[in-house]
Amino acid sequence: MQAIMKGLEKVKQELAGSENDGPVSETFRKTLKEFVGAAETEVASVTNLYSVAGRNADALALYFGEDPARCPFEQVVATLLNFVRMFCKAHEENSKQAELEKKKAQKEAEMEIAKGINLTKKGVK
């Protein structure tokens, strides 16, 4: 943000410096004035968005019990990302385990049914 604001200030200084150039730089000044007007609006908008993002980042850090002044936002996000990845991996492993247990139970049920049929056939003979 500071670099953007400094850049805009340099453009304004260039515009102020061109005021003494006379009619030679009239088109340049006109174009630069239009640009500065549009750029100031955009910089104000970006500054506002930057402030909102900063407040949200601090709120996220506080939500997870971190001090925003001592814990950089990148660290909070990295920790959160790591947690989400491990959670997804654990969920996937649990799903696979549940599927294996389901197949095992189904196979055991089929074995019990097969035993029951064999016992019935032996009893009929």
Stockholm file with secondary structure:
# STOCKHOLM 1.0

chainA/1-125         MQAIMKGLEKVKQELAGSENDGPVSETFRKTLKEFVGAAETEVASVTNLYSVAGRNADALALYFGEDPARCPFEQVVATLLNFVRMFCKAHEENSKQAELEKKKAQKEAEMEIAKGINLTKKGVK
#=GR chainA/1-125 SS CHHHHHHHHHHHHHHHHHGGGGGGGHHHHHHHHHHHHHHHHHHHHHHHHHHHHHHHHHHHHHHTTCCTTTSCHHHHHHHHHHHHHHHHHHHHHHHHHHHHHHHHHHHHHHHHHHHHHHHHHHHHC
#=GC SS_cons         CHHHHHHHHHHHHHHHHHGGGGGGGHHHHHHHHHHHHHHHHHHHHHHHHHHHHHHHHHHHHHHTTCCTTTSCHHHHHHHHHHHHHHHHHHHHHHHHHHHHHHHHHHHHHHHHHHHHHHHHHHHHC
//
